[in-house]
Amino acid sequence: MAMPLAIGNVVNSLINSGFLIEKDFEVRLILTSILARGHILLEGVPGVAKTSMAKAIAKLLGLEFKRIQMTPDLLPMDIIGFYIYDQKISGFVFKKGPIFTNILLVDEINRASPRTQSALLEAMQERQVTVEGVTYRLEEPFIVIATQNPIEMEGVFPLPEAQLDRFLLKIVTGYPSTKGFKELIKYIDRIEVGIEELKPVLSKEDILKAIDEVKSVRVDDSVIDYIASIVEATRNHPAVKLGASPRAGIALLRVSRAWAYIDGRGYVIPDDVKAVARAVLNHRIILRPEYEVEGVTAEKVIDDILVKVAVPKP
């Protein structure tokens, strides 16, 4: 399987380069989401390489990359685009916004107003935008990587559950270890220059081919039963007020296939499901307030479910 080996080269290129210190798992999850045609919510405090990860992956995959800094005064037209009068043709022409790209980094998505946030929904779900009654298709692949700071409480607009569910994965990234932090400080100049000088390992056509091949990764009925049991367990857990939706089960299936594909396998095993379950489910369940007060988190609930749900035998 030549393509999985090439995808693996992207991961290895970033790991071996030392540009993204201790971000191996996050990088692989982002690549997995791209192959599964899903969008990513990247959560972490400022300064933990969220933007650098997105930019580095876009460069290695040979994809166009654009960034939007979300602010309360940002308008939908600033993202989608707008019509402007052209005197040369005596008519209006459409000026495309930054959403017309392959990888769109939406920085601090929860700082924008709900009206502006909603401008992304059609693009994320249907991969198109509609302006003045005219629909424009977005070029494939199209992936939104939205970042948010978990500690900001003022001047932000939390994403509603329906919008959170549009994200295939929620990846939580944190501080490096003491050793990693020292490396980052020591080699920061080389890291910053190195990310800018990265060259594509794959082409856009390679990515589109890989996305198509992921769909052929086989999922045994026993693994489908395992996925369904995990999702249903989120609805019955005592700490959960609202469990994962059917869309969560579909997401878990698709992400597990892409994870297996990167490993060079044409079939999914339970370990693939376990590896991605947190990222797929942690933003799709709502906890009961009394459990949140006691320090229970969505991640702890998912880990508890993975321990209790029986793993299918080979």
C-alpha positions as CSV (number, residue, x, y, z in Angstrom):
1,M,0.0,0.0,0.0
2,A,2.1,2.9,-1.4
3,M,-0.2,5.7,-0.3
4,P,-0.3,4.8,3.5
5,L,3.5,4.7,3.4
6,A,3.5,8.2,1.9
7,I,1.0,9.5,4.5
8,G,3.3,7.9,7.1
9,N,6.2,9.9,5.6
10,V,4.3,13.1,6.5
11,V,4.1,12.1,10.1
12,N,7.7,11.0,10.2
13,S,8.8,14.2,8.4
14,L,7.3,16.3,11.2
15,I,8.5,14.0,14.0
16,N,12.0,13.8,12.8
17,S,12.3,17.4,11.9
18,G,11.9,18.5,15.5
19,F,9.7,21.4,14.4
20,L,6.6,20.3,16.4
21,I,8.0,19.0,19.7
22,E,5.9,16.4,21.4
23,K,3.0,16.9,19.0
24,D,3.2,13.4,17.3
25,F,-0.3,12.3,18.4
26,E,-2.0,15.6,17.5
27,V,-0.3,15.6,14.1
28,R,-1.5,12.1,13.4
29,L,-5.1,13.0,14.5
30,I,-5.2,16.0,12.2
31,L,-4.0,13.8,9.2
32,T,-6.6,11.2,10.1
33,S,-9.3,13.9,10.1
34,I,-8.2,15.2,6.7
35,L,-8.4,11.6,5.2
36,A,-11.9,11.2,6.8
37,R,-13.0,14.5,5.3
38,G,-13.8,16.0,8.7
39,H,-13.2,19.3,10.5
40,I,-11.2,19.8,13.6
41,L,-11.7,21.8,16.8
42,L,-8.2,22.3,18.3
43,E,-8.3,23.4,21.9
44,G,-5.4,24.6,23.9
45,V,-4.0,27.6,25.8
46,P,-2.1,30.3,23.7
47,G,1.4,29.4,22.6
48,V,1.1,25.6,22.3
49,A,1.8,25.4,18.5
50,K,-1.8,25.1,17.3
51,T,-1.2,27.4,14.3
52,S,2.2,25.9,13.6
53,M,0.7,22.4,13.4
54,A,-1.9,23.4,10.9
55,K,0.6,25.4,8.7
56,A,3.2,22.6,8.7
57,I,0.7,19.9,7.7
58,A,-0.7,22.1,4.9
59,K,2.8,22.7,3.5
60,L,3.8,19.0,3.6
61,L,0.5,18.0,1.9
62,G,0.9,20.6,-0.8
63,L,-2.4,22.2,0.2
64,E,-3.5,25.8,0.1
65,F,-3.6,27.3,3.6
66,K,-5.4,30.5,4.8
67,R,-6.0,31.9,8.3
68,I,-8.8,34.0,9.8
69,Q,-8.4,35.8,13.1
70,M,-11.9,35.8,14.6
71,T,-13.0,38.9,16.4
72,P,-16.4,40.1,17.7
73,D,-16.7,42.7,14.9
74,L,-15.9,40.2,12.1
75,L,-18.8,39.8,9.6
76,P,-19.8,36.7,7.6
77,M,-18.8,38.5,4.3
78,D,-15.2,38.7,5.7
79,I,-15.1,34.9,5.6
80,I,-17.3,34.0,2.6
81,G,-16.8,37.0,0.3
82,F,-18.9,39.7,-1.2
83,Y,-20.0,41.3,-4.5
84,I,-18.3,44.4,-5.6
85,Y,-19.1,46.7,-8.5
86,D,-16.6,46.5,-11.4
87,Q,-16.7,49.6,-13.6
88,K,-14.9,47.8,-16.4
89,I,-17.8,45.4,-17.0
90,S,-20.5,47.7,-15.5
91,G,-21.6,45.0,-13.2
92,F,-21.0,43.2,-10.0
93,V,-18.3,40.5,-9.5
94,F,-17.9,38.1,-6.6
95,K,-14.7,38.6,-4.5
96,K,-14.0,35.3,-2.8
97,G,-13.2,35.3,0.9
98,P,-10.6,33.2,2.7
99,I,-13.0,30.3,3.0
100,F,-12.0,29.4,-0.6
101,T,-9.0,27.3,0.3
102,N,-8.0,23.7,1.3
103,I,-7.1,24.2,4.9
104,L,-8.8,27.1,6.7
105,L,-7.4,27.9,10.1
106,V,-10.1,29.7,12.1
107,D,-8.2,31.2,15.0
108,E,-10.2,31.6,18.3
109,I,-13.5,30.7,16.8
110,N,-15.4,31.5,20.0
111,R,-14.4,35.1,19.8
112,A,-16.7,35.7,16.8
113,S,-20.4,36.4,17.2
114,P,-22.9,33.6,16.6
115,R,-23.9,35.2,13.3
116,T,-20.3,35.0,12.0
117,Q,-19.8,31.5,13.4
118,S,-22.9,30.3,11.6
119,A,-21.3,31.5,8.3
120,L,-19.1,28.4,8.5
121,L,-21.9,25.9,8.9
122,E,-22.9,25.5,5.3
123,A,-19.3,25.3,4.2
124,M,-18.5,22.7,6.8
125,Q,-21.5,20.5,6.2
126,E,-22.2,20.8,2.5
127,R,-18.8,22.1,1.3
128,Q,-20.4,25.1,-0.5
129,V,-21.3,28.7,0.3
130,T,-24.4,30.7,-0.9
131,V,-24.2,34.4,-1.5
132,E,-27.1,36.4,-2.9
133,G,-28.8,33.2,-3.9
134,V,-25.8,31.9,-5.9
135,T,-24.1,28.8,-4.7
136,Y,-20.3,28.3,-5.0
137,R,-18.8,24.9,-4.5
138,L,-15.6,24.7,-2.4
139,E,-12.6,22.9,-3.8
140,E,-11.7,19.5,-2.3
141,P,-10.2,18.8,0.0
142,F,-11.7,21.4,2.3
143,I,-11.0,21.2,6.0
144,V,-11.7,23.7,8.8
145,I,-9.3,23.7,11.7
146,A,-10.8,25.9,14.4
147,T,-8.9,26.8,17.6
148,Q,-10.2,27.9,20.9
149,N,-8.8,28.9,24.2
150,P,-10.4,26.9,27.0
151,I,-9.7,29.4,29.8
152,E,-11.3,32.5,28.2
153,M,-14.6,33.3,29.8
154,E,-15.2,36.9,28.9
155,G,-15.8,38.4,25.5
156,V,-16.4,34.9,23.9
157,F,-19.4,33.2,22.4
158,P,-19.4,29.5,23.3
159,L,-20.2,27.2,20.3
160,P,-23.7,25.7,20.6
161,E,-24.0,21.9,20.7
162,A,-25.3,21.6,17.1
163,Q,-22.2,23.4,15.8
164,L,-19.8,21.4,18.0
165,D,-21.3,18.3,16.5
166,R,-20.1,19.5,13.0
167,F,-16.5,19.0,14.1
168,L,-15.3,15.5,13.4
169,L,-12.6,15.7,16.1
170,K,-11.9,17.8,19.1
171,I,-8.1,17.6,19.8
172,V,-6.9,18.9,23.1
173,T,-3.3,19.9,23.2
174,G,-1.3,21.1,26.1
175,Y,2.1,22.2,27.4
176,P,5.2,20.2,26.5
177,S,7.2,18.3,29.2
178,T,10.1,20.0,30.9
179,K,12.5,18.3,28.4
180,G,10.4,19.3,25.4
181,F,10.1,22.9,26.7
182,K,13.9,23.2,27.0
183,E,14.3,21.9,23.4
184,L,11.7,24.4,22.2
185,I,13.5,27.4,23.8
186,K,17.0,26.2,22.6
187,Y,16.0,25.6,19.0
188,I,13.2,28.2,18.5
189,D,15.0,30.1,15.7
190,R,15.7,27.0,13.7
191,I,12.1,25.7,14.3
192,E,10.5,28.9,13.0
193,V,12.6,29.0,9.9
194,G,12.2,25.3,9.3
195,I,8.4,25.4,9.3
196,E,8.4,28.1,6.7
197,E,10.9,26.2,4.5
198,L,9.0,22.8,4.5
199,K,8.4,21.3,1.1
200,P,5.4,19.2,0.0
201,V,5.8,15.4,0.5
202,L,2.5,14.7,-1.3
203,S,0.3,16.5,-3.8
204,K,-3.3,17.5,-3.6
205,E,-4.1,14.7,-6.1
206,D,-2.4,12.2,-3.7
207,I,-4.6,13.4,-0.8
208,L,-7.8,13.1,-2.9
209,K,-6.7,9.6,-3.9
210,A,-6.0,8.6,-0.3
211,I,-9.4,10.0,0.8
212,D,-11.1,7.8,-1.7
213,E,-9.0,4.7,-0.7
214,V,-9.9,5.2,3.0
215,K,-13.6,4.4,2.1
216,S,-12.5,0.9,1.1
217,V,-11.0,0.0,4.5
218,R,-13.0,-3.0,5.7
219,V,-14.9,-2.8,9.0
220,D,-16.1,-6.1,10.4
221,D,-19.6,-6.4,11.8
222,S,-18.0,-7.1,15.2
223,V,-16.2,-3.8,15.1
224,I,-19.4,-2.0,14.1
225,D,-21.1,-3.6,17.1
226,Y,-18.3,-2.4,19.3
227,I,-18.6,1.2,18.0
228,A,-22.4,1.1,18.5
229,S,-22.0,-0.2,22.0
230,I,-19.5,2.6,22.9
231,V,-21.8,5.3,21.5
232,E,-24.9,3.9,23.3
233,A,-22.9,3.6,26.5
234,T,-22.5,7.4,26.5
235,R,-26.3,7.7,26.7
236,N,-26.6,5.4,29.7
237,H,-23.6,6.6,31.8
238,P,-24.8,8.1,35.1
239,A,-22.6,11.2,34.7
240,V,-24.0,12.0,31.2
241,K,-27.0,14.3,30.7
242,L,-26.9,14.0,26.9
243,G,-25.1,11.2,25.1
244,A,-23.5,11.0,21.7
245,S,-25.7,11.2,18.6
246,P,-25.8,8.7,15.6
247,R,-23.5,11.2,13.8
248,A,-21.0,10.4,16.5
249,G,-21.1,6.7,15.7
250,I,-20.6,7.5,12.0
251,A,-17.7,9.8,12.9
252,L,-16.1,7.1,15.0
253,L,-16.3,4.6,12.1
254,R,-14.8,7.0,9.6
255,V,-12.0,8.1,11.8
256,S,-11.2,4.5,12.8
257,R,-10.9,3.6,9.1
258,A,-8.5,6.6,8.4
259,W,-6.4,5.6,11.5
260,A,-6.1,2.1,10.2
261,Y,-5.3,3.3,6.7
262,I,-2.4,5.4,8.0
263,D,-1.1,2.2,9.7
264,G,-1.1,0.6,6.3
265,R,-4.0,-1.8,7.1
266,G,-7.0,-2.5,4.9
267,Y,-9.2,-3.3,7.9
268,V,-10.1,-1.8,11.3
269,I,-9.3,-3.4,14.6
270,P,-10.7,-2.4,18.1
271,D,-7.4,-0.7,19.0
272,D,-8.1,1.8,16.2
273,V,-11.5,2.7,17.7
274,K,-9.9,3.1,21.2
275,A,-7.1,5.3,19.8
276,V,-9.6,7.9,18.4
277,A,-12.6,7.5,20.7
278,R,-11.6,10.4,23.0
279,A,-11.1,12.9,20.1
280,V,-14.3,11.8,18.4
281,L,-16.6,11.8,21.5
282,N,-15.3,14.3,24.0
283,H,-17.2,17.3,22.5
284,R,-20.4,15.3,21.8
285,I,-21.5,14.5,25.3
286,I,-23.0,16.8,28.0
287,L,-22.3,16.0,31.6
288,R,-24.6,16.4,34.5
289,P,-23.7,19.5,36.6
290,E,-23.4,17.6,39.9
291,Y,-20.7,15.4,38.3
292,E,-18.8,18.3,36.8
293,V,-18.6,19.9,40.2
294,E,-16.9,16.7,41.5
295,G,-14.3,17.0,38.7
296,V,-15.7,14.4,36.3
297,T,-14.7,15.2,32.7
298,A,-15.9,14.0,29.3
299,E,-12.5,12.3,28.8
300,K,-12.8,10.4,32.1
301,V,-16.3,9.2,31.1
302,I,-15.0,8.0,27.8
303,D,-12.1,6.2,29.4
304,D,-14.6,4.5,31.8
305,I,-16.8,3.4,28.9
306,L,-13.8,2.0,27.0
307,V,-12.9,-0.1,30.1
308,K,-16.4,-1.5,30.5
309,V,-17.5,-2.2,27.0
310,A,-16.5,-5.6,25.9
311,V,-13.9,-5.7,23.2
312,P,-14.7,-8.1,20.2
313,K,-12.6,-11.2,20.0
314,P,-10.4,-11.8,16.9
